[in-house]
Every structure is written in structure tokens, then in C-alpha cells.
Amino acid sequence: MASRKKHSVIRDPVHGDLYLTADEMRILDTRQMQRLRGIRQLGTAHLVYPGAQHTRFEHSLGTLHLTQKLIDAINHNRDLDPQSRVGVGEDEARLLRAAALVHDITHMPFGHSIEDQSGILERHDSAARYARILRPDTEVGEVLQDLGILREVLAVLLPESDERSRTVPCFWRELISDTICADILDYLKRDALFTGLNLLYDERVLRYFMVDRKSGHLFVDLEKRGLLREDMLSEIVRVLEARYFFSERVYYHHTKIAAGAMLARLVEGSLLQGGLPAERLYDQTDDSLLQLLERHPPSDPRSAGRHLDLIDRFRTRRLLKRACVFPRYVNIDVQDRLLERFFARERWRERAELEKSVEDRLRAGGVEPPVVVLYCPSQKMQLKEAATHVRFPGEQDVHPLLHYGDRIPRLRDLEQRYRDLWKLYVLTDTNSLSVLQAVANAVKELLPEAVNVYRPAS
């Protein structure tokens, strides 16, 4: 391992002692990094798993730690075959560690609920969001500029579609942002610890990463003495399976979805009708976001009353209830039409129109209508394709794991199960079975082509 000054030691419940240099401590002490202490890693999951109070701050430290472990593995494997493999020099390691440390700096509170699953705002990892927070005139941007690594760190973090990302080796990005990378390997272990779920991978998988000299890709060699390393392939798939099970049990738990839908509706109301500029959201914490939304209710008195009631309900965990659930696995033929009609910020009118129509039907039937919220998540559901590169026996070139999907049935099955996590919800603020049924009946009339499978418990 390349020697580096161990300026500070931070004790982490997941990885033990973490070592940071003096330069890294300068980055960590900026206000932009310290804000991450106030953003829970799992958003609203603490309403389901009370221990899930961990934040993006400690996840950032863990990602730096695992980035170094991957660098150490790369250099060890380079020494075993320097003709076909590349190593990581000290200067490269310095900027890669810095990029790992700041990789989540653009996250806003409950971001996955508001950005990825609702489409109200652009994603946290967009070029515009990184360019905004890593400007040389921000505190963290100034430190990175002073260290002479701002341009390279930005290039590592930018999406692959951005031309600036192509100015650095592709494995630099893959170390931090890939299907299996330092980011994911940290949050899987961290989420398991704080949710109490026994869904772990073997850290042995870290030792087998290397960089292909020909293509420049980070990869895992699945060949040994001409044979397929089935144990290593199983470890890779096991990481992907762990991520799926967390998605099923935590990330898309129906209670977390209901809480996220409430937040998405609150943000949408403040942005569209409460005069709140989107830029104000990016620098908030979990707590300050609710206060900000409270100060920007919709201008219409009735909508404002509902807005403030939703905030109170969120704070006291009186969450919306499911009235209808439309899963992809029984709505494959109409999923695209539902997404086209209801997903993303520009579709708020269509969502509002359906919600009002449900309320009008209930009122016409003599039922006092509850609050009705339609929640339509992104089609991709944060799905990461199996893009980690591998080399199979008998082949000279490395390819993304998905390239070998026909040889790995577990992989194809996993991808299908992931897509089937998609569900469109209609949520309300009532516990009355008769009212829930009335809402479901009204929605059935308005969406006759879609299949609702939910039956409220008596």
C-alpha cells in the first residue's frame, strides 16, 4: 500500500478506524460536507426501521475507505501481471479519495423520493448540480481548487454523457459509480447494520478488482487456469442480490413510499404554487426542509390547509394509506401509458385532474372525500444495470457482466424482479374501509385499463 499521512483517525461502526489526511480533513470541514450530517442516508426509512438514522456524512467517509481498499487491490493485482493490468499512483489515489469523499455532496433531503422516484427535480448527480456546488467560489470548491484537483474531481463525478467526464480514465468513475463500486459496497453494509437486516456480502469480493490496460476498465477476472471462477461470479451476483433485497425490504417498502409521496406532494405544491425556487431545496437538511416547506404553502387557502396538514401528518407519522396499488407485473401492457400520463413534474396537472375527479365522484355519491394522492414512480426505479466489467475464460477482452446474461440465469431473473418492483399508488388520509373502497371504485372508473391488486385489511 502506498504510504500516506494518517492525520486523523475517525471511528466508524461499519469499518472500524478510518484514516484521513490533512487535506481530506479540510474538505470534510467545509459547510457543504458538514450539511450531510443532517441528511439521513435512507430518507424516510427510519419511519419503518427506527435505527436507520445514519447519514450521508458517515456514508461519504465509508466510501472513501472502500475506495482505498479497491485501490490497494488494483495495485496488488497489477503487480501480479503488469503487462495487462494498470495500477493507481499516489497522485491518482489522492484525487480519487477526494472524489469519493464528496460524491454525495449534491444530495438534497429525501432526494430519492423527490428526484428519482417522482421526477419533480433533476437528479442529484446531474452535471448542473455538481457544477453548482463545486464552483471555485463555494467553500468546498475553493479547497479542491487550492489542492489543485477540482477539475479532475468534477470530471470523475459528472455523468458519463458529459464531455468533461471523458477527460479522465473510465476506471476512475467506475471505482465510485458503477454497479459494484465503493459507494454501493459501503451503503449495503451500512444499511444492513442500521436496519438490522442480515443481508450481507463477503468483503472478499474487493480483492479481485483490477484495471485492464487495453480498455482502461475496472474489472474482475473470472478466469483461473482456464476455468470459470464460479465462486467469484457468485460473490458478484450476491452483491447485486443484496441490493435487490434491500430495494424490496427497505428502499421500496410501502410505508417509506407513502412518506416519500407526501414529501413529493409538499415539494411540488411549494414549487408550483408557493413561490419556492428549486435552488432553495439543495442546501437544506431533513429538518430544515420541512420548515422551508411550511413557509411556502400554496397560495390557494384550501390547498394551503392540506399542505400544512400533510406536514403535520409527516412529523407525527400519520401517513397516507393505500387505496389502490397497480404493480407492473399485472400492468405490463399499460405501464408505459401510465408513465406517460402521470410521471414527472410536468405531469402534475394530469395527476391533479385525476385526484380531483376521484374526490368529485365520492362527493357525488354522498361521501366526504379524503385527500387523494396519486404516486407514479420512475420506470427505472433506480435500477443499476449489471455494468461491472468481467473477463470470462477464453476471452481476451472485458465486457459488462450483463453481456453474459444468457450464461447467468440468476442475473436475468434478478433484473426482471427489479423491474417488477414498480408500482403506481393511490393514497389517501383515511382509515375508513368504506371510504377506501369508494376511492378504489372511483379510480377503477377513471383507469379502467389498469389492474388494482390491493385489498385493504379489515
ROTOR-341598 format. One line per 2 residues: for each residue y negated, z negated, x of C-alpha. Coordinates in Angstrom, 2 decimals. Example, Ala and Ser with C-alpha at 12.3 -4.5 7.8 and 13.67 -1.06 7.14 Angstrom:
4.50:-7.80:12.30 ~ 1.06:-7.14:13.67
end
This chain:
0.00:0.00:0.00 ~ -3.48:0.83:1.26
-5.37:-2.31:2.18 ~ -8.38:-3.21:0.10
-10.66:-6.21:-0.02 ~ -9.46:-8.69:-2.61
-12.86:-10.02:-3.54 ~ -11.92:-11.68:-6.83
-8.70:-12.76:-8.48 ~ -8.50:-12.76:-12.28
-5.53:-14.35:-14.01 ~ -4.10:-12.16:-16.75
-1.46:-13.33:-19.28 ~ 0.33:-9.97:-19.11
0.35:-9.00:-15.42 ~ -0.47:-12.23:-13.59
-3.06:-12.06:-10.81 ~ -5.36:-9.03:-10.86
-7.39:-8.19:-7.75 ~ -10.85:-6.63:-7.96
-13.11:-5.54:-5.13 ~ -16.78:-6.48:-4.86
-17.72:-3.00:-6.15 ~ -15.42:-3.36:-9.14
-16.94:-6.73:-9.96 ~ -20.36:-5.07:-10.01
-19.05:-2.62:-12.61 ~ -17.40:-5.40:-14.58
-20.59:-7.45:-14.72 ~ -22.65:-4.74:-16.43
-23.67:-5.31:-20.05 ~ -21.72:-2.22:-21.14
-18.46:-3.66:-19.78 ~ -19.16:-7.19:-20.98
-19.65:-5.83:-24.53 ~ -15.92:-5.05:-24.56
-15.21:-8.79:-24.71 ~ -16.37:-8.61:-28.34
-14.14:-5.69:-29.41 ~ -10.57:-6.51:-30.38
-8.03:-4.11:-28.93 ~ -6.18:-3.76:-32.24
-9.16:-3.68:-34.59 ~ -8.17:-5.27:-37.90
-4.56:-6.04:-36.88 ~ -5.44:-9.74:-36.48
-5.51:-9.87:-40.28 ~ -1.76:-9.18:-40.16
-0.82:-10.65:-36.76 ~ -3.15:-13.63:-36.21
-2.50:-13.69:-32.45 ~ -3.86:-10.16:-31.97
-7.22:-11.41:-30.76 ~ -7.06:-9.69:-27.36
-9.96:-7.40:-26.48 ~ -10.67:-4.13:-24.77
-12.15:-6.09:-21.88 ~ -8.84:-7.50:-20.66
-7.08:-4.23:-21.50 ~ -9.52:-2.50:-19.13
-8.51:-4.92:-16.38 ~ -4.84:-4.30:-17.08
-5.34:-0.53:-16.96 ~ -6.95:-0.86:-13.52
-3.98:-2.96:-12.37 ~ -1.39:-0.44:-13.57
-3.39:2.45:-12.14 ~ -2.99:0.82:-8.73
0.75:0.36:-9.30 ~ 1.06:4.06:-10.14
-0.96:4.95:-7.04 ~ 1.37:2.82:-4.92
4.40:4.60:-6.43 ~ 2.83:8.01:-5.84
2.21:7.24:-2.17 ~ 5.70:5.79:-1.69
7.30:8.89:-3.23 ~ 5.01:11.16:-1.20
6.34:9.60:1.99 ~ 9.92:10.42:0.91
9.10:14.13:0.51 ~ 5.68:15.04:1.97
6.41:18.77:1.78 ~ 6.44:18.95:-2.01
4.51:15.83:-3.05 ~ 0.91:14.69:-2.77
-0.45:11.19:-2.13 ~ -3.63:9.36:-3.08
-6.13:8.49:-0.34 ~ -8.25:5.33:-0.20
-11.41:7.09:-1.42 ~ -9.49:8.65:-4.31
-7.97:5.28:-5.22 ~ -11.43:3.71:-5.23
-12.82:6.10:-7.85 ~ -9.58:6.19:-9.88
-9.62:2.41:-10.15 ~ -13.26:2.57:-11.26
-12.42:5.23:-13.86 ~ -9.56:3.07:-15.17
-11.88:0.09:-15.43 ~ -14.47:1.94:-17.55
-12.11:4.21:-19.51 ~ -12.65:2.30:-22.79
-16.38:1.76:-22.37 ~ -17.27:4.14:-25.22
-15.18:2.30:-27.82 ~ -17.04:1.02:-30.84
-15.78:-1.84:-33.04 ~ -12.80:-0.87:-35.21
-13.21:2.59:-33.74 ~ -9.77:3.97:-34.55
-10.26:3.17:-38.25 ~ -13.71:4.75:-38.34
-13.25:7.69:-35.95 ~ -9.64:8.81:-35.59
-8.24:7.86:-38.97 ~ -11.30:8.61:-41.12
-13.16:11.23:-39.13 ~ -16.55:9.73:-40.01
-17.75:9.87:-36.39 ~ -16.77:11.85:-33.33
-14.04:10.29:-31.21 ~ -14.88:7.67:-28.61
-13.55:9.93:-25.82 ~ -15.78:12.89:-26.62
-17.93:14.35:-23.85 ~ -21.13:13.33:-25.65
-20.09:9.68:-25.93 ~ -19.14:9.39:-22.26
-22.25:11.25:-21.12 ~ -24.40:8.88:-23.21
-23.05:5.62:-21.84 ~ -22.57:6.78:-18.23
-26.09:8.12:-17.80 ~ -27.64:7.09:-14.46
-30.28:5.06:-16.35 ~ -27.69:2.78:-18.01
-26.62:-0.36:-16.18 ~ -23.06:0.82:-15.59
-24.19:4.37:-14.79 ~ -26.61:3.04:-12.20
-23.85:1.05:-10.48 ~ -21.50:4.04:-10.41
-24.32:6.23:-9.11 ~ -25.09:3.70:-6.40
-21.41:3.69:-5.42 ~ -21.50:7.50:-5.17
-18.72:8.07:-7.71 ~ -20.49:8.66:-11.04
-19.87:12.41:-11.22 ~ -16.17:12.08:-10.34
-15.56:9.16:-12.69 ~ -17.16:11.10:-15.55
-15.02:14.15:-14.74 ~ -11.85:12.03:-14.88
-12.74:10.63:-18.31 ~ -14.03:13.77:-20.01
-11.66:15.68:-22.32 ~ -9.71:18.49:-20.71
-11.67:21.05:-22.74 ~ -14.87:20.13:-20.89
-15.50:22.32:-17.83 ~ -16.60:19.34:-15.75
-13.11:17.84:-16.06 ~ -11.73:20.78:-14.09
-13.67:19.80:-11.00 ~ -11.12:17.07:-10.20
-7.33:17.24:-9.71 ~ -5.45:17.17:-13.01
-3.31:14.21:-11.95 ~ -6.44:12.05:-11.75
-6.85:12.41:-15.52 ~ -3.12:12.09:-16.16
-3.00:8.72:-14.42 ~ -5.31:7.25:-17.06
-5.00:9.54:-20.09 ~ -1.57:11.04:-20.75
1.43:10.40:-22.97 ~ 2.70:7.88:-20.42
-0.11:6.54:-18.26 ~ -1.77:3.33:-17.09
-3.69:3.00:-20.36 ~ -0.65:3.18:-22.64
1.62:1.18:-20.35 ~ -0.88:-1.68:-20.43
-1.61:-1.77:-24.12 ~ 2.06:-1.60:-25.11
2.81:-4.75:-23.11 ~ -0.42:-6.44:-24.16
0.03:-5.64:-27.85 ~ 3.63:-6.87:-27.72
2.57:-10.22:-26.27 ~ -0.23:-10.91:-28.72
1.50:-9.66:-31.85 ~ 4.72:-11.47:-30.95
6.80:-8.29:-31.33 ~ 9.68:-7.79:-28.93
9.06:-4.11:-28.30 ~ 9.05:-3.72:-24.52
9.71:-1.07:-21.90 ~ 11.14:-1.57:-18.42
8.43:-1.57:-15.73 ~ 10.92:0.23:-13.52
9.57:3.44:-15.06 ~ 6.39:3.03:-12.98
8.25:3.54:-9.72 ~ 9.28:7.10:-10.46
5.90:8.76:-10.83 ~ 4.78:11.25:-8.18
2.40:14.21:-7.79 ~ 3.68:17.76:-7.50
1.98:19.57:-4.62 ~ 2.39:23.02:-6.20
0.92:22.31:-9.66 ~ -1.09:19.16:-9.00
0.51:17.40:-11.98 ~ 1.66:13.82:-12.18
5.38:13.94:-12.96 ~ 8.73:12.16:-12.99
11.64:13.76:-11.13 ~ 14.69:13.68:-13.41
16.99:15.21:-10.80 ~ 19.15:13.30:-8.32
21.79:15.07:-6.24 ~ 21.85:17.93:-8.70
22.43:15.73:-11.73 ~ 20.16:14.70:-14.59
18.91:11.15:-14.20 ~ 19.80:10.11:-17.71
18.71:6.53:-17.08 ~ 15.21:7.68:-16.13
14.97:10.07:-19.07 ~ 15.99:7.21:-21.37
13.25:4.99:-19.92 ~ 10.61:7.65:-20.56
11.76:8.15:-24.15 ~ 11.93:4.37:-24.55
8.20:4.12:-23.80 ~ 7.49:6.74:-26.46
9.76:4.93:-28.92 ~ 7.94:1.65:-28.24
4.66:3.38:-29.07 ~ 6.13:4.73:-32.29
7.42:1.32:-33.39 ~ 4.01:-0.24:-32.70
2.46:2.52:-34.79 ~ 4.88:1.77:-37.61
4.69:-2.02:-37.42 ~ 1.09:-2.58:-36.30
-1.27:0.39:-35.97 ~ -0.48:1.76:-39.45
0.53:-1.43:-41.25 ~ -0.68:-1.09:-44.84
-2.82:-4.25:-44.65 ~ -4.52:-3.01:-41.50
-5.05:0.34:-43.23 ~ -6.68:-1.39:-46.23
-9.04:-3.36:-43.98 ~ -9.84:-0.23:-41.98
-10.54:1.71:-45.17 ~ -13.00:-0.97:-46.25
-14.82:-0.73:-42.92 ~ -14.83:3.04:-43.03
-16.37:2.95:-46.50 ~ -19.01:0.45:-45.36
-19.97:2.55:-42.34 ~ -20.06:5.70:-44.46
-22.34:4.03:-47.00 ~ -24.73:2.73:-44.34
-24.89:6.09:-42.55 ~ -25.28:8.29:-45.60
-27.31:6.09:-47.92 ~ -28.54:3.09:-45.92
-30.65:4.77:-43.26 ~ -28.43:3.65:-40.36
-28.45:6.02:-37.34 ~ -24.95:6.62:-35.95
-26.15:5.76:-32.42 ~ -26.73:2.17:-33.51
-22.98:1.71:-34.01 ~ -21.95:2.49:-30.46
-23.34:-0.65:-28.80 ~ -22.04:-3.21:-31.31
-19.28:-5.80:-31.19 ~ -16.87:-6.65:-34.01
-19.15:-9.43:-35.27 ~ -22.49:-7.68:-34.81
-21.25:-4.54:-36.60 ~ -20.76:-6.43:-39.86
-24.24:-7.94:-39.54 ~ -25.69:-4.48:-38.91
-23.92:-3.02:-41.97 ~ -25.18:-5.94:-44.04
-28.75:-4.99:-43.14 ~ -28.22:-1.34:-44.14
-26.75:-1.25:-47.66 ~ -27.01:1.95:-49.72
-30.35:2.39:-51.48 ~ -28.78:2.56:-54.94
-28.62:-1.02:-56.39 ~ -25.11:-0.66:-57.81
-23.76:0.84:-54.57 ~ -25.57:-1.86:-52.58
-23.88:-4.58:-54.62 ~ -20.45:-3.08:-53.97
-21.32:-2.66:-50.29 ~ -22.19:-6.33:-49.85
-19.14:-7.39:-51.86 ~ -16.88:-5.35:-49.55
-18.40:-7.09:-46.53 ~ -17.73:-10.49:-48.11
-14.20:-9.46:-49.01 ~ -13.53:-8.33:-45.44
-14.85:-11.58:-43.98 ~ -12.70:-13.67:-46.34
-9.63:-11.40:-46.13 ~ -9.70:-10.48:-49.81
-8.63:-6.96:-49.03 ~ -8.26:-3.98:-51.31
-4.84:-3.46:-52.90 ~ -2.73:-0.33:-53.02
-2.74:1.52:-56.32 ~ -1.26:4.80:-55.04
0.41:5.90:-51.82 ~ 1.06:9.58:-51.07
3.31:9.84:-47.97 ~ 3.64:13.07:-46.03
7.44:13.11:-46.29 ~ 7.25:13.83:-50.05
3.96:15.73:-49.91 ~ 4.53:18.18:-47.05
3.64:21.18:-49.22 ~ 0.28:19.73:-50.29
-0.73:17.74:-47.20 ~ -2.96:20.50:-45.83
-4.75:20.83:-49.18 ~ -5.30:17.07:-49.40
-6.71:17.00:-45.87 ~ -8.96:19.98:-46.54
-10.29:18.32:-49.65 ~ -10.70:14.70:-48.56
-10.63:14.22:-44.76 ~ -13.65:13.71:-42.51
-17.26:12.76:-43.00 ~ -18.38:16.00:-44.63
-15.87:15.41:-47.46 ~ -17.49:12.22:-48.71
-18.72:13.95:-51.86 ~ -15.18:15.05:-52.77
-13.87:11.53:-52.22 ~ -16.73:10.01:-54.23
-16.19:12.51:-57.04 ~ -12.50:11.62:-57.37
-13.24:7.89:-57.24 ~ -15.88:8.24:-59.97
-13.53:10.33:-62.09 ~ -10.89:7.59:-61.89
-13.46:4.98:-62.94 ~ -14.67:7.18:-65.83
-11.12:7.64:-67.11 ~ -10.49:3.90:-67.07
-13.77:3.19:-68.82 ~ -12.96:5.78:-71.49
-9.64:4.01:-72.04 ~ -11.34:0.68:-72.58
-10.54:-0.71:-69.10 ~ -13.30:-2.17:-66.94
-12.87:-0.12:-63.76 ~ -12.41:-1.82:-60.40
-13.76:-0.49:-57.12 ~ -11.72:2.58:-56.18
-11.48:3.80:-52.57 ~ -9.61:6.94:-51.51
-8.48:6.79:-47.88 ~ -7.32:10.01:-46.23
-6.45:9.68:-42.51 ~ -6.34:12.37:-39.87
-3.31:14.63:-39.86 ~ -2.54:13.83:-36.22
-2.54:10.05:-36.80 ~ -3.44:9.55:-33.10
-0.17:11.31:-32.21 ~ 0.10:11.99:-28.49
2.35:14.94:-27.78 ~ 5.03:14.31:-25.13
2.87:15.87:-22.42 ~ 4.06:13.81:-19.44
5.42:16.24:-16.86 ~ 9.00:16.08:-15.61
11.26:18.14:-13.38 ~ 14.73:18.88:-14.70
17.74:19.57:-12.42 ~ 17.97:23.14:-11.19
14.28:23.88:-11.74 ~ 11.54:24.22:-9.14
8.58:23.74:-11.47 ~ 7.49:20.74:-13.50
6.87:21.02:-17.25 ~ 5.68:18.75:-20.07
8.53:16.70:-21.50 ~ 8.13:18.42:-24.88
9.13:21.68:-23.14 ~ 12.67:20.28:-23.13
12.63:19.12:-26.73 ~ 15.71:21.21:-27.56
17.65:19.22:-24.94 ~ 16.36:15.84:-26.13
17.09:15.36:-29.85 ~ 15.60:11.85:-29.75
12.27:13.38:-28.78 ~ 12.16:15.85:-31.66
13.24:13.13:-34.08 ~ 10.54:10.81:-32.77
7.85:13.45:-33.19 ~ 8.93:14.07:-36.80
8.96:10.35:-37.61 ~ 5.49:10.02:-36.14
4.10:12.76:-38.35 ~ 5.74:11.15:-41.38
3.65:8.01:-40.88 ~ 0.77:9.88:-42.54
-0.12:8.56:-45.98 ~ -3.05:9.06:-48.34
-4.02:5.84:-50.12 ~ -5.92:4.98:-53.28
-7.05:1.35:-53.01 ~ -8.73:-0.99:-55.50
-10.13:-4.53:-55.67 ~ -7.90:-5.76:-58.49
-4.66:-7.75:-58.64 ~ -4.01:-6.84:-62.28
-0.79:-4.86:-62.65 ~ -2.06:-3.18:-65.80
-5.28:-2.06:-64.10 ~ -3.37:-0.88:-61.02
-1.13:1.17:-63.30 ~ -4.16:2.56:-65.12
-5.65:3.65:-61.78 ~ -2.34:5.28:-60.79
-2.18:7.13:-64.12 ~ -5.73:8.40:-63.72
-5.08:9.57:-60.16 ~ -1.93:11.38:-61.33
-4.01:13.35:-63.80 ~ -6.56:14.22:-61.09
-4.00:15.03:-58.36 ~ -1.06:16.45:-60.31
0.26:18.34:-57.29 ~ 0.72:15.18:-55.17
3.56:12.64:-55.38 ~ 2.71:8.94:-55.52
5.67:6.76:-54.49 ~ 4.05:3.32:-54.71
5.12:0.80:-57.36 ~ 3.13:-2.47:-57.37
5.24:-5.63:-57.29 ~ 5.30:-7.66:-60.49
end
